[in-house]
C-alpha cells in the first residue's frame, strides 16, 4: 500500500506491525541490503496483500531496496520483511548490483601516458 505524499513515520506502529505480520526480520535467510536490486517475475496475483502487490507492480524493472522503501513510504525494515516473503514465494528475484569496473593500476596508466608522450 502506497502512502503518497505521506511519510512512514505518520503510520502507527500498529499498522507497521500488521503489514509485517508482527515480524521484525525475514522468515528465510536472505541477504538484502539497501542496494540489492529487486525485479518482479510476474504481475501480482489476486489476493496478494496490498503492500506486496505494490512492490510487485513497482519492480517491473529492477529497483533497489532503498528505492522501493522510498516509493512506498515504508521503513526499509518493513520492506525487507515483505521482500523476504516474496522471495520465499519465488515471486521476485534479488541480485547484487553490478559491481563497478575495476580500474587499471595507476602505474600502468602513467606508463601508457609516458609512452604516448614519447611518440
RAQUI-V580514 format. One record per pair of residues at least 12 apart in sequence whose ideal C-beta (glycine too) atoms are under 8 Angstrom apart, sorted by the first residue. I is the first residue (numbers start at 1). J is the second residue. Records with the same first field share a line. If there is no record, write none. Layout:
I=J, J
This chain:
1=19, 50, 51, 54, 72
2=54, 71, 72, 73
3=72, 73, 74
4=73
6=73
7=73
8=73, 74, 75, 78
11=74
16=74, 75, 78
19=49, 51, 74, 78, 82
20=78, 81, 82
21=81
23=81
24=77, 81
25=80, 81
26=80, 81, 83, 84, 85
27=84, 85, 88
28=84, 87, 88
30=80, 83, 84, 87, 94
32=65, 80, 83, 84, 94
33=65
34=64, 65, 66, 76
35=64, 65, 66, 96, 97
36=64, 65, 94, 95, 96, 97
37=62, 63, 64, 94, 95, 96, 97
38=55, 59, 62, 63, 64, 65, 68, 83, 92, 93, 94
39=59, 60, 61, 62, 63, 92, 93, 95
40=55, 56, 57, 59, 60, 91, 92
41=90, 91, 92, 93
42=56, 91
43=56, 57
44=56, 57
51=72, 74, 78, 82
52=82, 85, 86, 91
54=72
55=68, 72, 79, 82, 83, 86, 92
56=86, 91, 92
58=71, 72
59=92
62=95
64=97
65=79, 80, 83
68=83
